[in-house]
C-alpha cells in the first residue's frame, strides 16, 4: 500500500473533521476526505445525524455534495474514510451510488481507523455494478 504525503494529509483532514460529526444516535462518528483530479482543495465531510433518521447524511456524501457546490462535477482522484472501528468500515451503498457519478472504477478508497490507514480498495470492488439507467 503506497501512502503518499498527500494521502497522509488527507487522512489527517478526515480525522479532524470526524470530530465535528453530529452522531448522538449512533455514536459512530465518521470523517471523509475526497481529492479530485485537477484540484488542490481537499473536500471533507462528517456524518450529520437527525432525530428523523431519514434526514441523516453520511460523511462521504457530505464531502462530495460540498465539492459539487464548490467546484462542480469533477473526477475523484481518491477518497479517505475514517471511523473509530479498529477494522476499517467501508462507505455504505447509498454513498457508493452517489460516488458512482464521479469516479473511475479503479479509484482508490483508503479506509482508516483512528491510528492509521489500514486498507485500500477500489470503487469497483465496493460497488461492482452501480445503478446507471439514466446514463446508459
Ligand atoms: Zn454512507
Backbone and ligand atoms as CSV (ligand in chain L), in Angstrom:
chain,resi,resn,atom,element,x,y,z
A,1,UNK,N,N,0.863,-1.191,0.000
A,1,UNK,CA,C,0.000,0.000,0.000
A,1,UNK,C,C,0.896,1.236,0.000
A,2,UNK,N,N,0.759,2.046,-1.048
A,2,UNK,CA,C,1.569,3.250,-1.177
A,2,UNK,C,C,0.801,4.460,-0.638
A,3,UNK,N,N,1.211,4.929,0.532
A,3,UNK,CA,C,0.545,6.079,1.157
A,3,UNK,C,C,1.449,7.297,0.994
A,4,UNK,N,N,1.084,8.169,0.069
A,4,UNK,CA,C,1.882,9.371,-0.182
A,4,UNK,C,C,1.644,10.411,0.911
A,5,UNK,N,N,2.472,11.441,0.915
A,5,UNK,CA,C,2.293,12.523,1.888
A,5,UNK,C,C,0.938,13.211,1.693
A,6,UNK,N,N,0.505,13.340,0.431
A,6,UNK,CA,C,-0.803,13.955,0.166
A,6,UNK,C,C,-1.935,13.128,0.783
A,7,UNK,N,N,-1.833,11.829,0.649
A,7,UNK,CA,C,-2.873,10.970,1.224
A,7,UNK,C,C,-2.820,11.024,2.747
A,8,UNK,N,N,-1.613,11.071,3.306
A,8,UNK,CA,C,-1.488,11.218,4.767
A,8,UNK,C,C,-2.123,12.522,5.236
A,9,UNK,N,N,-1.909,13.602,4.474
A,9,UNK,CA,C,-2.505,14.894,4.835
A,9,UNK,C,C,-4.032,14.815,4.751
A,10,UNK,N,N,-4.543,14.120,3.749
A,10,UNK,CA,C,-5.994,13.953,3.617
A,10,UNK,C,C,-6.546,13.107,4.763
A,11,UNK,N,N,-5.800,12.099,5.151
A,11,UNK,CA,C,-6.197,11.276,6.298
A,11,UNK,C,C,-6.329,12.163,7.549
A,12,UNK,N,N,-5.369,13.060,7.733
A,12,UNK,CA,C,-5.414,13.949,8.903
A,12,UNK,C,C,-6.642,14.856,8.843
A,13,UNK,N,N,-6.971,15.351,7.653
A,13,UNK,CA,C,-8.163,16.189,7.491
A,13,UNK,C,C,-9.428,15.393,7.826
A,14,UNK,N,N,-9.479,14.147,7.385
A,14,UNK,CA,C,-10.642,13.296,7.667
A,14,UNK,C,C,-10.737,13.001,9.167
A,15,UNK,N,N,-9.585,12.780,9.761
A,15,UNK,CA,C,-9.531,12.537,11.210
A,15,UNK,C,C,-10.043,13.770,11.967
A,16,UNK,N,N,-9.613,14.942,11.527
A,16,UNK,CA,C,-10.016,16.191,12.187
A,16,UNK,C,C,-11.507,16.475,12.018
A,17,UNK,N,N,-12.011,16.316,10.787
A,17,UNK,CA,C,-13.424,16.643,10.547
A,17,UNK,C,C,-14.336,15.636,11.242
A,18,UNK,N,N,-13.857,14.429,11.424
A,18,UNK,CA,C,-14.637,13.402,12.124
A,18,UNK,C,C,-15.055,13.895,13.511
A,19,UNK,N,N,-14.205,14.676,14.139
A,19,UNK,CA,C,-14.509,15.185,15.482
A,19,UNK,C,C,-15.709,16.131,15.483
A,20,UNK,N,N,-16.050,16.670,14.315
A,20,UNK,CA,C,-17.198,17.575,14.212
A,20,UNK,C,C,-18.495,16.820,13.929
A,21,UNK,N,N,-18.424,15.520,13.736
A,21,UNK,CA,C,-19.622,14.735,13.411
A,21,UNK,C,C,-20.700,14.954,14.466
A,22,UNK,N,N,-21.948,14.983,13.989
A,22,UNK,CA,C,-23.103,15.067,14.880
A,22,UNK,C,C,-23.738,13.675,14.844
A,23,UNK,N,N,-23.378,12.857,15.821
A,23,UNK,CA,C,-23.804,11.453,15.802
A,23,UNK,C,C,-24.358,11.022,17.161
A,24,UNK,N,N,-25.372,11.759,17.687
A,24,UNK,CA,C,-25.887,11.415,19.025
A,24,UNK,C,C,-26.706,10.127,19.046
A,25,UNK,N,N,-27.134,9.632,17.879
A,25,UNK,CA,C,-27.985,8.437,17.847
A,25,UNK,C,C,-27.171,7.162,17.665
A,26,UNK,N,N,-26.202,7.203,16.770
A,26,UNK,CA,C,-25.392,6.008,16.519
A,26,UNK,C,C,-24.105,5.995,17.338
A,27,UNK,N,N,-23.672,7.156,17.757
A,27,UNK,CA,C,-22.355,7.293,18.404
A,27,UNK,C,C,-21.244,6.721,17.514
A,28,UNK,N,N,-21.453,6.790,16.230
A,28,UNK,CA,C,-20.483,6.286,15.259
A,28,UNK,C,C,-20.059,7.459,14.377
A,29,UNK,N,N,-18.966,8.079,14.769
A,29,UNK,CA,C,-18.505,9.266,14.048
A,29,UNK,C,C,-17.626,8.852,12.874
A,30,UNK,N,N,-17.870,9.524,11.751
A,30,UNK,CA,C,-17.137,9.230,10.523
A,30,UNK,C,C,-16.607,10.535,9.936
A,31,UNK,N,N,-15.389,10.464,9.417
A,31,UNK,CA,C,-14.813,11.588,8.678
A,31,UNK,C,C,-14.382,11.113,7.312
A,32,UNK,N,N,-14.516,11.990,6.336
A,32,UNK,CA,C,-14.123,11.617,4.978
A,32,UNK,C,C,-13.415,12.780,4.308
A,33,UNK,N,N,-12.469,12.450,3.456
A,33,UNK,CA,C,-11.768,13.453,2.661
A,33,UNK,C,C,-11.740,12.964,1.220
A,34,UNK,N,N,-12.030,13.865,0.300
A,34,UNK,CA,C,-12.087,13.498,-1.115
A,34,UNK,C,C,-11.205,14.449,-1.912
A,35,UNK,N,N,-10.333,13.866,-2.737
A,35,UNK,CA,C,-9.448,14.631,-3.634
A,35,UNK,C,C,-9.944,14.432,-5.053
A,36,UNK,N,N,-9.998,15.528,-5.799
A,36,UNK,CA,C,-10.441,15.475,-7.196
A,36,UNK,C,C,-9.274,15.782,-8.123
A,37,UNK,N,N,-9.280,15.130,-9.265
A,37,UNK,CA,C,-8.223,15.359,-10.252
A,37,UNK,C,C,-8.273,16.816,-10.721
A,38,UNK,N,N,-7.097,17.441,-10.755
A,38,UNK,CA,C,-7.007,18.817,-11.245
A,38,UNK,C,C,-7.369,19.881,-10.237
A,39,UNK,N,N,-7.654,19.479,-9.022
A,39,UNK,CA,C,-7.989,20.435,-7.959
A,39,UNK,C,C,-7.119,20.158,-6.742
A,40,UNK,N,N,-6.575,21.216,-6.146
A,40,UNK,CA,C,-5.730,21.044,-4.966
A,40,UNK,C,C,-6.548,20.900,-3.690
A,41,UNK,N,N,-7.712,21.524,-3.672
A,41,UNK,CA,C,-8.520,21.520,-2.451
A,41,UNK,C,C,-8.998,20.111,-2.109
A,42,UNK,N,N,-8.903,19.779,-0.825
A,42,UNK,CA,C,-9.441,18.507,-0.335
A,42,UNK,C,C,-10.804,18.804,0.282
A,43,UNK,N,N,-11.811,18.083,-0.146
A,43,UNK,CA,C,-13.151,18.285,0.400
A,43,UNK,C,C,-13.399,17.276,1.510
A,44,UNK,N,N,-13.885,17.787,2.631
A,44,UNK,CA,C,-14.101,16.923,3.785
A,44,UNK,C,C,-15.570,16.901,4.168
A,45,UNK,N,N,-15.943,15.863,4.875
A,45,UNK,CA,C,-17.302,15.759,5.385
A,45,UNK,C,C,-17.330,14.868,6.609
A,46,UNK,N,N,-18.316,15.136,7.466
A,46,UNK,CA,C,-18.549,14.271,8.626
A,46,UNK,C,C,-20.015,13.871,8.577
A,47,UNK,N,N,-20.361,12.817,9.282
A,47,UNK,CA,C,-21.769,12.429,9.311
A,47,UNK,C,C,-22.552,13.401,10.187
A,48,UNK,N,N,-23.776,13.681,9.753
A,48,UNK,CA,C,-24.667,14.575,10.489
A,48,UNK,C,C,-25.995,13.851,10.631
A,49,UNK,N,N,-26.278,13.418,11.851
A,49,UNK,CA,C,-27.499,12.661,12.099
A,49,UNK,C,C,-28.643,13.602,12.476
A,50,UNK,N,N,-29.861,13.040,12.413
A,50,UNK,CA,C,-31.047,13.826,12.679
A,50,UNK,C,C,-32.057,12.944,13.403
A,51,UNK,N,N,-32.854,13.558,14.275
A,51,UNK,CA,C,-33.850,12.799,15.027
A,51,UNK,C,C,-34.819,12.068,14.110
A,52,UNK,N,N,-35.000,12.553,12.887
A,52,UNK,CA,C,-35.904,11.885,11.947
A,52,UNK,C,C,-35.241,10.693,11.257
A,53,UNK,N,N,-33.996,10.469,11.503
A,53,UNK,CA,C,-33.198,9.388,10.894
A,53,UNK,C,C,-33.104,9.524,9.375
A,54,UNK,N,N,-34.206,9.708,8.697
A,54,UNK,CA,C,-34.168,9.851,7.240
A,54,UNK,C,C,-33.405,11.090,6.808
A,55,UNK,N,N,-33.262,12.032,7.712
A,55,UNK,CA,C,-32.538,13.262,7.403
A,55,UNK,C,C,-31.047,13.162,7.640
A,56,UNK,N,N,-30.583,12.002,8.026
A,56,UNK,CA,C,-29.146,11.822,8.277
A,56,UNK,C,C,-28.366,11.845,6.969
A,57,UNK,N,N,-27.126,12.317,7.060
A,57,UNK,CA,C,-26.248,12.236,5.893
A,57,UNK,C,C,-24.893,11.694,6.346
A,58,UNK,N,N,-24.333,10.863,5.511
A,58,UNK,CA,C,-23.039,10.252,5.804
A,58,UNK,C,C,-21.909,11.240,5.508
A,59,UNK,N,N,-20.766,10.979,6.110
A,59,UNK,CA,C,-19.576,11.810,5.901
A,59,UNK,C,C,-19.174,11.862,4.433
A,60,UNK,N,N,-19.244,10.730,3.765
A,60,UNK,CA,C,-18.798,10.658,2.378
A,60,UNK,C,C,-19.677,11.514,1.461
A,61,UNK,N,N,-20.997,11.404,1.643
A,61,UNK,CA,C,-21.891,12.218,0.806
A,61,UNK,C,C,-21.798,13.693,1.188
A,62,UNK,N,N,-21.594,13.968,2.467
A,62,UNK,CA,C,-21.399,15.347,2.905
A,62,UNK,C,C,-20.224,15.965,2.151
A,63,UNK,N,N,-19.137,15.220,2.043
A,63,UNK,CA,C,-17.941,15.732,1.357
A,63,UNK,C,C,-18.202,15.948,-0.133
A,64,UNK,N,N,-18.832,14.990,-0.765
A,64,UNK,CA,C,-18.995,15.116,-2.223
A,64,UNK,C,C,-20.044,16.162,-2.579
A,65,UNK,N,N,-21.079,16.304,-1.788
A,65,UNK,CA,C,-22.073,17.335,-2.073
A,65,UNK,C,C,-21.458,18.720,-1.923
A,66,UNK,N,N,-20.595,18.883,-0.928
A,66,UNK,CA,C,-19.875,20.140,-0.750
A,66,UNK,C,C,-18.985,20.426,-1.960
A,67,UNK,N,N,-18.351,19.388,-2.478
A,67,UNK,CA,C,-17.470,19.583,-3.635
A,67,UNK,C,C,-18.260,20.023,-4.866
A,68,UNK,N,N,-19.401,19.429,-5.081
A,68,UNK,CA,C,-20.211,19.797,-6.248
A,68,UNK,C,C,-20.661,21.254,-6.138
A,69,UNK,N,N,-21.042,21.660,-4.934
A,69,UNK,CA,C,-21.468,23.044,-4.737
A,69,UNK,C,C,-20.315,24.023,-4.927
A,70,UNK,N,N,-19.088,23.568,-4.692
A,70,UNK,CA,C,-17.922,24.453,-4.755
A,70,UNK,C,C,-17.235,24.444,-6.110
A,71,UNK,N,N,-16.973,23.270,-6.664
A,71,UNK,CA,C,-16.199,23.193,-7.916
A,71,UNK,C,C,-16.976,22.537,-9.059
A,72,UNK,N,N,-18.205,22.134,-8.797
A,72,UNK,CA,C,-18.978,21.451,-9.831
A,72,UNK,C,C,-18.572,19.997,-9.932
A,73,UNK,N,N,-19.160,19.310,-10.879
A,73,UNK,CA,C,-18.860,17.886,-11.037
A,73,UNK,C,C,-17.411,17.718,-11.471
A,74,UNK,N,N,-16.683,16.913,-10.718
A,74,UNK,CA,C,-15.270,16.671,-11.015
A,74,UNK,C,C,-14.975,15.194,-10.796
A,75,UNK,N,N,-13.850,14.781,-11.346
A,75,UNK,CA,C,-13.494,13.365,-11.264
A,75,UNK,C,C,-12.684,13.086,-10.003
A,76,UNK,N,N,-13.102,12.111,-9.234
A,76,UNK,CA,C,-12.432,11.773,-7.977
A,76,UNK,C,C,-11.065,11.155,-8.249
A,77,UNK,N,N,-10.088,11.614,-7.459
A,77,UNK,CA,C,-8.739,11.015,-7.517
A,77,UNK,C,C,-8.600,9.931,-6.446
A,78,UNK,N,N,-9.070,10.245,-5.249
A,78,UNK,CA,C,-9.114,9.241,-4.186
A,78,UNK,C,C,-10.032,9.708,-3.069
A,79,UNK,N,N,-10.391,8.766,-2.205
A,79,UNK,CA,C,-11.257,9.032,-1.051
A,79,UNK,C,C,-10.605,8.420,0.175
A,80,UNK,N,N,-10.724,9.120,1.302
A,80,UNK,CA,C,-10.273,8.584,2.588
A,80,UNK,C,C,-11.482,8.556,3.523
A,81,UNK,N,N,-11.665,7.450,4.222
A,81,UNK,CA,C,-12.755,7.321,5.197
A,81,UNK,C,C,-12.164,6.880,6.531
A,82,UNK,N,N,-12.511,7.607,7.589
A,82,UNK,CA,C,-12.005,7.314,8.932
A,82,UNK,C,C,-13.171,7.047,9.874
A,83,UNK,N,N,-13.087,5.929,10.586
A,83,UNK,CA,C,-14.059,5.641,11.641
A,83,UNK,C,C,-13.308,5.193,12.893
A,84,UNK,N,N,-14.073,5.029,13.951
A,84,UNK,CA,C,-13.467,4.614,15.219
A,84,UNK,C,C,-13.232,3.109,15.301
A,85,UNK,N,N,-13.732,2.379,14.292
A,85,UNK,CA,C,-13.561,0.924,14.306
A,85,UNK,C,C,-12.121,0.537,14.042
A,86,UNK,N,N,-11.660,-0.458,14.775
A,86,UNK,CA,C,-10.315,-0.975,14.504
A,86,UNK,C,C,-10.242,-1.541,13.095
A,87,UNK,N,N,-11.219,-2.392,12.771
A,87,UNK,CA,C,-11.330,-2.908,11.403
A,87,UNK,C,C,-11.987,-1.817,10.557
A,88,UNK,N,N,-11.435,-1.518,9.401
A,88,UNK,CA,C,-11.958,-0.381,8.634
A,88,UNK,C,C,-13.381,-0.596,8.153
A,89,UNK,N,N,-14.159,0.483,8.208
A,89,UNK,CA,C,-15.528,0.449,7.704
A,89,UNK,C,C,-15.535,0.993,6.279
A,90,UNK,N,N,-16.353,0.409,5.441
A,90,UNK,CA,C,-16.468,0.869,4.059
A,90,UNK,C,C,-17.646,1.838,3.945
A,91,UNK,N,N,-17.647,2.671,2.916
A,91,UNK,CA,C,-18.813,3.542,2.698
A,91,UNK,C,C,-20.071,2.699,2.471
A,92,UNK,N,N,-21.225,3.221,2.885
A,92,UNK,CA,C,-22.481,2.493,2.687
A,92,UNK,C,C,-22.855,2.505,1.204
A,93,UNK,N,N,-23.809,1.687,0.839
A,93,UNK,CA,C,-24.201,1.557,-0.566
A,93,UNK,C,C,-24.773,2.855,-1.126
A,94,UNK,N,N,-25.467,3.613,-0.294
A,94,UNK,CA,C,-26.020,4.883,-0.775
A,94,UNK,C,C,-24.894,5.852,-1.135
A,95,UNK,N,N,-23.857,5.898,-0.316
A,95,UNK,CA,C,-22.702,6.753,-0.626
A,95,UNK,C,C,-21.989,6.252,-1.875
A,96,UNK,N,N,-21.816,4.951,-1.996
A,96,UNK,CA,C,-21.145,4.412,-3.179
A,96,UNK,C,C,-21.920,4.760,-4.436
A,97,UNK,N,N,-23.239,4.657,-4.375
A,97,UNK,CA,C,-24.045,5.010,-5.540
A,97,UNK,C,C,-23.906,6.494,-5.865
A,98,UNK,N,N,-23.837,7.324,-4.854
A,98,UNK,CA,C,-23.625,8.761,-5.087
A,98,UNK,C,C,-22.265,9.002,-5.721
A,99,UNK,N,N,-21.245,8.348,-5.183
A,99,UNK,CA,C,-19.892,8.483,-5.734
A,99,UNK,C,C,-19.824,7.990,-7.180
A,100,UNK,N,N,-20.678,7.039,-7.543
A,100,UNK,CA,C,-20.598,6.417,-8.862
A,100,UNK,C,C,-20.710,7.436,-9.996
A,101,UNK,N,N,-21.294,8.579,-9.713
A,101,UNK,CA,C,-21.404,9.625,-10.741
A,101,UNK,C,C,-20.066,10.307,-10.992
A,102,UNK,N,N,-19.098,10.074,-10.121
A,102,UNK,CA,C,-17.888,10.901,-10.120
A,102,UNK,C,C,-16.582,10.126,-10.205
A,103,UNK,N,N,-16.615,8.800,-10.256
A,103,UNK,CA,C,-15.360,8.073,-10.197
A,103,UNK,C,C,-15.119,7.157,-11.374
A,104,UNK,N,N,-13.834,6.906,-11.593
A,104,UNK,CA,C,-13.393,5.823,-12.441
A,104,UNK,C,C,-13.409,4.589,-11.526
A,105,UNK,N,N,-13.789,3.428,-12.016
A,105,UNK,CA,C,-13.902,2.257,-11.128
A,105,UNK,C,C,-12.620,1.879,-10.384
A,106,UNK,N,N,-11.465,2.269,-10.917
A,106,UNK,CA,C,-10.199,1.904,-10.270
A,106,UNK,C,C,-9.718,2.921,-9.231
A,107,UNK,N,N,-10.485,3.956,-8.984
A,107,UNK,CA,C,-10.084,4.971,-7.996
A,107,UNK,C,C,-9.963,4.324,-6.613
A,108,UNK,N,N,-8.878,4.642,-5.881
A,108,UNK,CA,C,-8.696,4.037,-4.563
A,108,UNK,C,C,-9.528,4.706,-3.466
A,109,UNK,N,N,-9.956,3.867,-2.553
A,109,UNK,CA,C,-10.648,4.323,-1.343
A,109,UNK,C,C,-9.803,3.840,-0.171
A,110,UNK,N,N,-9.245,4.789,0.568
A,110,UNK,CA,C,-8.388,4.463,1.715
A,110,UNK,C,C,-9.259,4.389,2.958
A,111,UNK,N,N,-9.206,3.258,3.630
A,111,UNK,CA,C,-10.018,3.023,4.824
A,111,UNK,C,C,-9.114,3.089,6.043
A,112,UNK,N,N,-9.569,3.810,7.063
A,112,UNK,CA,C,-8.687,4.075,8.201
A,112,UNK,C,C,-9.420,3.988,9.522
A,113,UNK,N,N,-8.648,3.700,10.546
A,113,UNK,CA,C,-9.143,3.828,11.914
A,113,UNK,C,C,-8.512,5.091,12.522
A,114,UNK,N,N,-8.582,5.231,13.822
A,114,UNK,CA,C,-8.098,6.466,14.443
A,114,UNK,C,C,-6.574,6.540,14.507
A,115,UNK,N,N,-5.906,5.446,14.173
A,115,UNK,CA,C,-4.436,5.429,14.250
A,115,UNK,C,C,-3.764,5.520,12.889
A,116,UNK,N,N,-4.403,4.902,11.870
A,116,UNK,CA,C,-3.729,4.826,10.575
A,116,UNK,C,C,-4.667,4.341,9.474
A,117,UNK,N,N,-4.193,4.510,8.254
A,117,UNK,CA,C,-4.882,3.901,7.112
A,117,UNK,C,C,-4.528,2.424,7.136
A,118,UNK,N,N,-5.555,1.583,7.125
A,118,UNK,CA,C,-5.311,0.150,7.282
A,118,UNK,C,C,-5.584,-0.659,6.028
A,119,UNK,N,N,-6.295,-0.072,5.075
A,119,UNK,CA,C,-6.669,-0.848,3.900
A,119,UNK,C,C,-6.966,0.089,2.745
A,120,UNK,N,N,-6.674,-0.376,1.534
A,120,UNK,CA,C,-7.090,0.372,0.347
A,120,UNK,C,C,-7.837,-0.576,-0.578
A,121,UNK,N,N,-8.974,-0.097,-1.071
A,121,UNK,CA,C,-9.794,-0.862,-2.002
A,121,UNK,C,C,-10.172,0.076,-3.148
A,122,UNK,N,N,-10.700,-0.485,-4.217
A,122,UNK,CA,C,-11.164,0.353,-5.326
A,122,UNK,C,C,-12.684,0.443,-5.288
A,123,UNK,N,N,-13.191,1.453,-5.974
A,123,UNK,CA,C,-14.644,1.584,-6.046
A,123,UNK,C,C,-15.289,0.357,-6.690
A,124,UNK,N,N,-14.627,-0.181,-7.714
A,124,UNK,CA,C,-15.265,-1.332,-8.383
A,124,UNK,C,C,-15.308,-2.554,-7.473
A,125,UNK,N,N,-14.413,-2.625,-6.495
A,125,UNK,CA,C,-14.502,-3.719,-5.524
A,125,UNK,C,C,-15.696,-3.498,-4.595
A,126,UNK,N,N,-15.941,-2.242,-4.250
A,126,UNK,CA,C,-17.009,-1.924,-3.305
A,126,UNK,C,C,-18.389,-1.931,-3.969
A,127,UNK,N,N,-18.454,-1.454,-5.212
A,127,UNK,CA,C,-19.731,-1.396,-5.933
A,127,UNK,C,C,-19.476,-1.791,-7.384
A,128,UNK,N,N,-19.443,-3.094,-7.657
A,128,UNK,CA,C,-19.082,-3.563,-8.998
A,128,UNK,C,C,-20.056,-3.132,-10.093
A,129,UNK,N,N,-21.326,-3.039,-9.753
A,129,UNK,CA,C,-22.320,-2.693,-10.777
A,129,UNK,C,C,-23.237,-1.591,-10.231
A,130,UNK,N,N,-22.846,-0.329,-10.393
A,130,UNK,CA,C,-23.706,0.746,-9.905
A,130,UNK,C,C,-24.964,0.900,-10.760
A,131,UNK,N,N,-26.002,1.398,-10.168
A,131,UNK,CA,C,-27.219,1.727,-10.901
A,131,UNK,C,C,-26.911,2.874,-11.853
A,132,UNK,N,N,-27.276,2.734,-13.131
A,132,UNK,CA,C,-26.944,3.814,-14.064
A,132,UNK,C,C,-27.923,3.917,-15.223
A,133,UNK,N,N,-29.158,3.589,-14.984
A,133,UNK,CA,C,-30.089,3.552,-16.120
A,133,UNK,C,C,-30.283,4.919,-16.765
A,134,UNK,N,N,-30.049,5.982,-16.023
A,134,UNK,CA,C,-30.258,7.311,-16.602
A,134,UNK,C,C,-29.098,7.727,-17.500
A,135,UNK,N,N,-27.930,7.042,-17.368
A,135,UNK,CA,C,-26.779,7.425,-18.172
A,135,UNK,C,C,-26.458,6.384,-19.229
A,136,UNK,N,N,-27.194,5.274,-19.245
A,136,UNK,CA,C,-26.901,4.201,-20.221
A,136,UNK,C,C,-27.324,4.615,-21.624
L,1,ZN,ZN,ZN,-22.990,6.416,3.517
